[in-house]
Amino acid sequence: MIGSQVVGQLALVAVLPVLTRVYPPAEFGVYQFAFAIAFILLPLATLRLEYIVPTTHAAELVRRRLRLGTAVALGLSLLLIAVGVIDHLSGLTDVSGILIMTGLLVPALGLPLLDGARLVRQGARRALAVRNLVGGVAGASLQAVFALSGGDVTLLPVALLAGRLIGIAASRLVKEPATGERSMDAAARSDGSAETADPELEPARDTPYTLARALPTIGAGAMSGLTIQGLTVIAGATVGPAAAGQVGVAQRIASTPISLAGQALAQVTQLSFSRIIREQRPSLTASLGSHVRAFLALGVLIGAALAIGGPLLAGPVLGEEWAPAGVLIAMLAIPATLQVAVSPTDFLFVMLGRERRLFALQFTRAALTWTTGLVAAALTGDIGVVVLSFSIAWALAYALSLVFVFRAARTFDREHRANAAPPVTAAADASPGAATGEPASTEATASRAGVTGESRPAEPGERTVFAAMTGDYPNIGDAIIRRETLEWVHGIGPVHTYVGRAPDAWIDQIGAAPLGPVYRRRPGAQAWIRALLTTPRPVLLFEPGEVQLESRHVVRELVFLALGLAVKARRGTIVYAPRALARISAPSLWVYRMSARLADFSPMREQASFELVPGAVRSPDIAFARDAIPTGEPGPSGAARDTLVISLRGARAFPPDAWLAGVRSFAGSRGLRIVVSAQVRGDEARADELAAALDAEAFGWGSVPDLVQERRLLSLYERATVVLSDRLHVLILAASCGAIPLELVAGPSGKVRAHFAWVGVHEVSVEATGMDAVAVAAAIESAASRSPYELTAALTGARAEVRHVRARARALMSPLATGATAPTRVSSR
């Protein structure tokens, strides 16, 4: 296990010469500064649950604590990224890049710690080894690729995060040999398939991780981070980014030993100490002593190598402009020696419930080093003096920590020699999440405001689906395509649907209520996310339609990215229904593309969007899935096609007189009645205005229920010869009802043309600017005279293609699906 950690971390160190030759000290210093901040925030991100989980007995409590840690880490990451993006867009400060990089580095550092705690709890040594090896090598390789391809330094955190996630995914593929310890810990598996031997008594054996324990534990971790990364922060804040770059690289190399083997050393001691503590054997001091002696011998050898090799090799290996870092490395040799011996034992305070003592030690360590470093910086302004002063104080602080950790171990042994366990009452842990905010059960969540309908767990052979089905309501087209999307998950398992602020009529129209609970507004959103984050192997299904990617939507996309990462961490599946992108800004597009890379299935419904999204799958608009009436043929009612239907957006400028005259001329020549309708409630006033101007019939909405209005409109389209509209779904639905679709307006957006061209139907959109009445009538006549077989064939092909897309999506969401299937990118025709 140590060997895999060494190799994995060595890869991250080996890539350093590549990075230092690509990025100068001032530029690389920004990354080092962000890394230092992320490291300091790490205890807050994980709540130090990586130290609590290995000694937790109850399986359900293990799962709750891991879910809580993951949610907090991702939430902090999202917050930092969002603030950075807002700062970038507003131009208030110049720290947006640091904030965004820090936000990406937080999960890169925190998620592996939580996953490691899970594996330690299970005794999964082989999986730990695989994760350490694969995560390190993948992260280093991606960083090298990004740097050598000319990528900005801000991409380095993305590479590191991706590598760590790859490592976590690889560990989940490892099968452990059957051992006694593994069998004992099987209850802590993430799939929850095994339970503890005595679930009624098991929770009482766990000391509650209350707020009183959590605060000093987190504070101690933050103090440790301030000590470890203090030099880089002090250098960057007092001298500048170039100094932060030199110090950061020196500290990174000097801390290579603890980076190479520190996590594995900690995991080795955790495996040893956690079993002693669980079994309450009075042998902790002896075990601690043997570990510290071995680690100290290793540290002495490492310190000597740093003191000699640092000044000799820095320039030749890193590049001549990095030569000053070599002297700084030598100065850091002494604290590096003690760090190897002490750091892997710090967590023992937490395992023993002595968090306040750990906090006091870490606070003393941070105060001593920071005070010394800041005084040296103020008095001399010389980075060498600052580093030397900081290093001496740091070494003294480590020696002090060693004294107190042995004292804590001896106290444990004394207390358990007579088998006298510390008194722990069952009542103390009656509500494990009360003090720390750990997630409540699904049943408790379902009773909160914003949720209607009953929730049930997925049965064997099912998966739980979380569908985001917000939309523009009342909008019949939007409702139909969401109803079609929800049909994708019929029979998959219980469906939890979030609908935003939608009214009851929308929920009825999309058919959400019979499938499972429906979540609305902010309380519902919170409950929906909690349920998503606590469900094993969830399916996350996003609504179809047009996605607006203006700059103001970047925070929304960051939320979806965070949800996607959480779903993947739960071994879930992410599926998008057919979409198109509009009003695109660079920041929002970048985040959306990141989310699309996470998705298992991302169909795009028009050419431009298909080319923008990595891994996209081509698909017609999902509205084409409806059974179509052959063009020009009577509908089921057998009524004659004697109608010209018009449906225009209320936000569009009113058509000119020539357009109105041309429409009347065409209708008169064909003997058609003119009916003006509204498929979106917001267009109803425009429909009334047009009906009055054309002396036509207004097909109003009034107080008619949405589902009834939907059926009335489809019946109207079945009687239409031509439907004139600038709304995409009016034209698609009309075409499926056998009418000729035509967009004939001034300045068409291109949306209608792009979506129909995607399925092989052209000349549906006509620019009407400057047309006189004769030209308008001729354009409508030309559309009405086109071959019905061409349109019917195209609609039939589109319907078959959408149904094929549906089949592929269902296969990925099926309970039998074992993992993500890379989508096949199909070229446009």
N, C-alpha and C positions, 0 to 999 in steps of 0.2 A: 504493500500500500504506500509506504514511504517512497519507494522507487518510482511509482507512477506519479506521485505528487512532484518529485524532483524533476522528472522528465517534463511533465506538463508545465511547471513554472519555469524551468530552464528555457523552454521555448519562448516564453514571454520576455526573458532576459536576453536571449540570443537575438531577438529581433531589434533590440535597442540600438545596436550600431547602424542598422538600416534607417531607423527613425531619426537618429541624430545627424545622419548625413543628408537626410531629406529636409529636415526642419531645423532652422537655426535656433540658438538658445532662447531668443525672445519669443519666437512663435511656439516652440515646444514647451516653454515655461507656462504658457496659458493652459495647456493640457495638464501639466504637472500640478498647477494651482487648483484646477477643477478636480483632479484626482484626490488632492489633499482634502478639499472640502467634502467630497463624497465619503471619504474614509472617516472623517470626523462625524458625519451624519449617520454613518452605518448603524450604530447602536439604536438610534431612534427608528431607523427603517425596519430593523428586525425585532425591536423590543427586547433584544438579547434572548429571544426564545430558543436560539440555537444551543444555549446552555441549559435550558430548562427541559426541553423535549427528551434528551437522552435518559433522564432519570424519572420520567413520567411513567406510571404504571398503567393507567386506564387508557385503553385504545381510543375511545371517543375523545378524551381530553387531548391526546396527542394530535388527533386530526384537527380539533378546533384550534389548538395553538398554532399549528402549521398554517392553517387557513388565515388566521389573524395576522401572522407575520407576513405572509405573502401579500395580503390586502394592504397592509400599512406600507410595505416597501414600494409597491406599485403606486399607491396613492401619493406618497412623498415624491416619487419620480415624476408623476404626472404634474404635481403642483410646481415643481422646479422648472419643468419644461414649459408649462403654461406661462409662468411668470417671465421666463426668458423670451418666449415668443412675443408676449405682450410688450416687453421692454424693447425688443427689436423693432416691432411695428411702430411703437410710439416714439422711439429715439430718445427716451428720457436719459438713459445712461449707456455706457459702452460695455456692460457686463453681461449682455444677453448670451453671448457665446459661452461664457463660463457657466451660466445657469443651465443652459441646455445640455452642455457636456456633463455637468454634475448630475442632472436629472437622469441621463442615460447610464452614468457610472453607478448610481445607487443600486439599481436592480442587478447590474453586472456583478457587483460585490456582494449584495445581500441575498439574492435568491440561491446561489450555491451554498451559502452558510446554512440556510434553512433546510435545503435538500440534504446537506451533509448530516444535519441533526437527525433527520428522518432515517437515514441509512445507518447512522451510529446506533440509534434506538433499536433497529432491526438486527444489528450485528452483521450488516451486509458489507463485509470487507471487500469482496470482489467488485461489487457495484461502485463502492467508493473509489477503488483504484481506477476503474474505467472512467468514471466521471472526472477525476483529477487529471488523468492523462489526456483524454479527448478534449476537455474544456481548455486546457492550457495550450495544446498544439493548435486547435482550431482558432482560438483567439489570436495567437501570435501570427498564424498564417494569414488571417484576414487583415490584421494590421499591416503586415508587410505588403500585401496586395494593394490595399488602399493607398499606402504611402508611395509605392513605386509607380502606381498608375496616375500620380499627380493629385490625389485626393487631398482635400483640406484637412488640417489637423483636427477639425471638429468631427471628422468621421472615425477617428480612432476609438472613441467610446462605443460607437455603433458596432465596430468590429469586435471589441472585447465582449460586449453584451451578447452578440450573436454566438461567439465562441463558447461562452459559458452556458447558453441555452442548449447548444449542440451537445455539450458535455452532459448536462442533466438528462437530455433525451436519450443519449447513449446508455446512461446508467440504468434506465428503466427497461432496457432490453436484456439486461444481464440476469441470468438465473443463478441463484446462490445454491451451494450444496446444502443438503439437509443436515443441520446440526442442532444440538439441544438448544443452544441460545437462539438460533434462528426460529425454531419452533415456538419458543416462549414468546418471542416478539412478533409473531405473525399477526397478532391482533392489531398492530400498528400499521399494517400495510395500508397504502392509500386507497385501495379499492374497498376497504371495509368489509372484506369477505369473511374475516375471522373475528371472533370476539374473545374477551378475556374469560378465564375459567369461572370467575365469580363476579359478574358485572355489578351486583348490588354492593359488594364490599370493596371492589377495586378502587373506586374514586377516593375512598376515605384514606387510602395509603399515600395519596399525593398531597404534599404540602401546597396549599393554594398559592398561586403566583399573583398575589394581590397588588394593588397600587403601591402599597407600602414597600413591597419587594421590588416592583418593577422600576419605580423612579430612581432609587439608588443604583440599581443594576444598569439602567440606561445611562444614568449620569456618569457612572464609573467607566462605561465604554466610551462615552464622549470625551471624558478626561484622558483616557488612553489614546484616543485618536488625536486629541490636541497635542499630546506629547510626541507621538510617532510622526505626525505630519506638521508639527509646529514649525520646524525649520523652514520648510518650503513656504508656509504661509507668512512667517516673519520676513523671509527674504523678499517675497513678492510684494508685501505691503510696505516695507521700509526701503528697499533698494531698487526693486523693479522687476519686470518679467524676465529679463535676461539672467539676473541673479537667481530668480526662482527656478529657471531652467537648469542652471549649473547645480544648484543645491538639490533640486528634485532628482536629477540624474544621479548625482553622488549618493543621495540617500536611497534611491532605488537600487543601486548596485550594492551599497553597504547592507541593505536589508535583504539582498538576494537570498542569503541562507534561510532567513525566516520565511521568505516568500517561497523558496524552493520546497522547504520541508516543514514549515511552520504549521500549516493546516493539517498535514498528515501527522506531525508530532502531537498536535492537540487532539486529533482523532484517536491516536494510539492511547494517549493518557485518558481520554474520555472513555474509551472502551474498557480500560482497566479500572479507572476510578468509579465509573457509573455502576459497574457490577458490584464492586465492594460496598458502595453506598446502598444500593438496592438490597443487597443481602445482609447489610449492617454488620460486616465483619471488621474487627478492630485491627486492621492491617494497613490502614491508609498511609501512615507515616513511613512505613518501610517501603511501600510502593512508590510514594512520592520521592523518597531519597534516592532510590535506584534510578528513577527516571532523570532526576536533576543531575546526578553525577555523570550519567551518560551524555546528557545534553550539554553540560558544562565542558566536558572534554572535547566534544565536537565544536563548541563555541570558541575555545582557545585556538584550535587549528584554523578556524575560519577567520578569527581576528587577525592572526599573524599573516594570513594570505592577503587580507585586505590592506593591512598596513604596508606591506611590501609591494604588492602588485598594483595597487591603485595608482600611485604616482608614475609607475613605469609604463602602464598599459593604456591609461585614459586617452592620451593623444593619438597613438597609433590605431587604437581600436575604434574610438568614437569619432575621431576627426580632430584636427589641431585646434579648432576653436573651442573644443571641449576639454582641453588639457587642464585648465584650472580645477575641473571636477576631481582629478586624480588626488590632489592634495586634500581636498575635502573628504574623500573616501577614507584616507588614512586617519583623519581626525575622528571619524565615526567608528573606527574599528573596535574601541573598548565597549561602547554601549551595544554594538552589534553582538559582541561576545556574550554579554549578559542577557541580551534579548533572546538569544537562542535557548538559554537555560530557563528563563523566567516566564516568557510569554505563554508557552504551552500549558502552564499551571495556573494562570490567573483565573480561569473559569471555575476552579475548585471552590472559590468563595461562594459563587452562585449555587453550585450543586449542594453546598452545605447550608444554604440559607443565610449566609453572612454577607449579604449584599452591601450593607452599610459600611462594613470594614473595607470591602473592596473599593467602594466609592471614596472613602477617606484616603486610601492609599493612592488611588488614581488622581484624586484632586491634588494631593501633595506632590505627586510626580509632575503633573501638568503645571502647577503653580511654580515649582522650583525651576523647571526647565524654561518656561515662558518668561518668568521674571529675569532669569539670568540672560536669556537671549535678547530680550528687549532692552535691558540695561546696557549690554555690550553694543547693541546696534545704536543706541542713543549716544553712548560715549565715544564710539570709534567710527561707526559707519563702515567698518571693514568686515566683509563677509567672512573672512577667515577667522577673525577673532570671535565673531558671533557663533560660528559653527563649533569652534573649540570649547567655548564657554558652555554652550548648550550640551555638548557631548559629555563633559565632566559632570554636570548636574544630572544628566540622564542616567549615567552609570551609577551614581549614588542612589538615585531613586529606585533603580532595579534591585540593588542590594537590599534596600529597605523592604521591598516587596517580598523578597525571598524569605526574610526573617519571619514575616507575618503569615505567609502561606504555610510554613512548617508549624507554626503555633496553632493554626486552625486545624491542621491534620491531627496533631496530637490531642487536641480537645475532642475531636470526633472519636478517636480510638478509646479515650478514657470513658466516654459516655456509653460506648457499646461493648465494653469488656464484660459487663454484667447483663448484656442483652436488654438494656433499658433504653428503649427507643424514645425519642422526644414525643411529648404528648401532642397528638393531632386529633382533633375532633371532627366527626363527620359533618357537623354543622358548619365548620369553618369553610368547607369546600362545597356547600350546598349550591352556591351559584358561582362557578368558577369564572364566569365572564363579567361578574358585577363590577369588579374594581378595574379590570384592564380593558373592558369593552370587547371581550371575545364574543364571536357571533352566537346569537341565540339559535334555537332549533328552528327548523323549517315550519313546524306547526305554530310556534310562537310568532314567527314572522308573518305567517299568513293571516293572522288575526288583526294585523295593524291596518291603519287607515290607508286607503289607496289601492286595496286589493279586493277584488270580488271573485267569488267562485272558490271551490275547494281544491286544495293541492293534494296530490297523492304521489307517493314515491314510484319510480319506475319499477315495473315488475321484471322478473327474469325474461330476457329476450326483448327488452325495451330500452330506449334511451330517453333522457329528459331533454326536451327542446326549449330553448329560450328564443322567442321570436320578437324582434323589434319591428312593430307595424304602425308607426306613426304616419301621418300623411296630411294632405290638404283636405279638410272636411268642412262642409259636405262637397264631395267631388266624386262623382260616380265612376269615372275612369280610374282614379286612385284606389277606390274601394274594390273594384273588380280585379285589378292586378294583385292586390294584397290577398284577396280571397283565393285567387289562383295559386299564389305562393303558399298560403297555409295548406292548400290541398297537397303540396309536396310532402308534408309531414304527417298526413293521415296514416295512422297505424304504426308510426315510429315509436310513440310513447306519449306521456303527458306533455302538454305544450303550455308554457308560461308566456303570455303575450303582453308586451308593453305597448301601450297605445298613446302615450303622452296625455294631452288634454282632451282626447276625443270624447264626444258625447255617446250616449247609449246607442243611438241609431247607427253610428259608425261600427261599433262592436258587433251589432246584429248583422250589419251589411257584409262585413268581412268574415263572419262566421267564426269568431274567436272563442266565444263563451263555451260552446260544447266541447272544446278541446282541452280546457283546463283553466286555471286562474288567469284573470286579466288585471293588469297593473296600470294605474293612472296617476298622473301628476307626480310631484316630487316625492311624496311618501311612497308611492308605488314604485317609482324608479329605484329608490334606495332598497326597497324590499326585493325587487327583481334582481338587482345586482348582487345583493347578499345571497339570494338563492342560487344565482349563477356561479358565484365563487365558492359555494360549499357543495356543489353537486359533482360527483365523479363522472368523468367523460361526458361533459355536457355537449349539446349541439347548439351553436349560436347561429341563428338565421337572421340575416338583415333584409329589410324590405326592398322591393324593387323600385325603379323609378329614376328620376333625375336627381343627382346629388350636386348641390351647390357648393363650390369650393372657393368662395371668396375668403379674403384674409380673416374676416371676423369669424369664420367657421373653423379656424385652426384648433381652438380649444376643444370643440366638439370632436374633431377628428383625433385629437390626442386622447380623449376619453375612450373612443372606440379602439385605438391602438392599445391602450392599457387593458381594456377588456379582452382584446384578442390575445395579448400575452398571458393574461390570467387563464383564459380557456386552454391555451396550449400547455400551460403548466399543469393543468388538470387532465391532460391527455384528451382534450376535447376536439371537436370538429367545427370549423367556421365555414359557413356557406353564405354567399351573396346570391340574391335573386338578380335577374338581368337588370343592368343599370346603365346610365349614361352620365358623363360629367359635364358640368356647365359652370360658367363664370369662374374660371379657374385662376387661382393665385398660386404662386410658387410655394409658399410655406404649407398651405393646406394640401396641395397636390403631393408634396414630398411626404407628408405624414400619411396621406391616403395610400400612396404607393407602398409605404412600409406595412400598413395594415393588409394590403392586398397580397404582399409576399407571405404574410402569416396564414392567409386564408387557404383552405383546401380547395375551394371552388369559387371562381370569380368571373361569371359571365358578363360580357359587355354587349350592349344592344345596338351599337353603331360604330362605324369605322374609326373615327377620331379618338373616342374613348378607348377602344380596343387597343390602339397603338400606344396609348399613354400608360396603360396599366400592365405591369409585369406579370407574366403568367396568366393573362386573361384568356377566357374561352369565348368564342363567338356564339352569340345567341340572338335571335330576334326578340323584340319586345314581348314580354310574357302575355300581353293582351292578344297576340296572334294565336294563343293556345285554344281559343274558343272554336267550337265547331262552326264552320262557315257555310253559308248558303251560296251556291254558285251565283256569280255576278249576273244580275238582271233577271234571275229566276224569282218566282213568287216565294214568299215566306211561308211558314207553316199555316198561317191563316188563309192563304190563297188570295189575299187582297192584291189588287193591281198596283203597280208602281206608278202612282199618279202624283207624286209629291217631290218638290225641291225643298230640302231642309237646309237651313242656315243656322250656324252656331258660332259666334265670334266672342273673343275675349272682351270683358268689360274694360280692361285697361288699355285696349288699342284705340287709336283715334277713330272717330266715326267715319265710315266710308263716304267718299265724295258722291255727288249727285250722278256722275257718269257711271260709277259702279252700280248704284241703285237702279239706274235706267237700264243698264246692260242685263242685270239679273231679271228685271221685269220682262225685258224683251225675250230672253231665252225661255223663261217659264211660259210666256204667252205663245211662243212658236211651238212649244211641245204640249201645250194644254195642261200644264202642271199647276197645281195649287202650291203656294209658297207658305211654309211653316217655319217660324223662327223659334228655336229651342235653346235651352241652357242645360248643359251637362254638369256645370259647376254653379253652385248657388250664387257665387259672386258675379256671374254673367247675366243674371236674370234681368237686371235693370236695362242692360244693353239690348237684350232680346226684346223687351217691350218697346224700346226706342226704334229698333230696326223694323219691328212688325208694324208700328205706326207709319214709318216712312215708306214702307213697301206696300201698305194697305194689305198686310198679310195676317195670317193667324199666329197669335202668340201662344206657344206651347209652354205655359208657365209651370212653376214648381209649386208655389203657394204653400199650403199646409200638408201636401201629400207626403207620406213617409218616404224615406230615401229608397227603400227597396221597391216600393210601388212605382216611384218615379223612374227607377232603373228599368223596370219591365215596360213601362209606358214608352220610354225613349227607344228601347230596342224594337218594340212593335212599330214605332214611327219610322225608324231606319229601314225596317223590312218593307215599308211602302214607298221608300224614296228611290228615285232614279239617280239623283246626284245629291251629295251632301257637301256643302261649302263650309269650311271651318279652318281656323288657324290653331286648333287644339289637336294634338297628336292622337289622343285616345278617342276623341269623337270620330276621327277619320278611320282609325283601325277598327273600332266597333261597327261603324257604318259599313266598312268594307266586308266585315265578317257577316253582316246582315244582307249582303248582296248588292249594296249601293256602290256607285262610283265615288271614290273620295277625291276631293280637290281642295287645295289651299290656294286661294286667289285673293291676295291682299297686297297692300303696299309694304315693301320692306319685310318679307318673310324672314324669320330668324334662321332658317336652315335646318331646324330640328325635324320638321316633317319630312323634308326632302332626304335627310340623312337616314332616318329610320326606315323609310320605305325603300330607298335604294339598297339598304343593307339586306333586304329580302328579295331584291331583284325587280322592284316596281319603280319605274322612273316617270318623270313628267307629272308627278302628283302636285308639286308646288310650282306656282306661276307668279312671277313678279307683276303686280298690277299697277305700279306707279306710272302715271302718265297715260294710262289707257282711256280711250273714250268709250262710249256705251257700246258701239259696234264691236270694238276689240274685246270688251268684257264678255259680251254674248258669244262671240266667236270662240273665246278660250273655254267657256263652259261647254259649248257644243262639241268642241274638239275632244274634251275629256269624256263627254257622254257617248261619243261615237267610237271610242277605243274598243278593241277586241275584248269581249268579256272572258274569253278563254285564257288570255294572257294573265289577267288579274286573278282569275280563279286558280290557275296553276301555281302562281306565286304564293297565294295565300295557303294553298294546300301544302306546299313545300315548307313554308314558314311554320305552319302548325306542326308538321312532323318534326321539324328541327327543335322547336321548343319542347316538345314531348320527349325528345331524346335528351335534351339538357335536363329535364326533370328526372328522367331515369338515372342519369349519372349522379345528380345531386342526391337522390334517394339512396343510391348504392353507398355513397360516402357517409350518409347519416344513419345507415342501417346499424342495428346493434351488432351485426356480424363484422362491421368494418373494424380492422385492427389498427389502422393508423392513417395518416395523411397520404393521399394519393396525388402525386404531382399532376396537375392538369395538363392536358395536351393542347397546345396552342394551335388552333386551326386557322389557316389563312382565310382571308375574305375572298368571296367569289367575285 
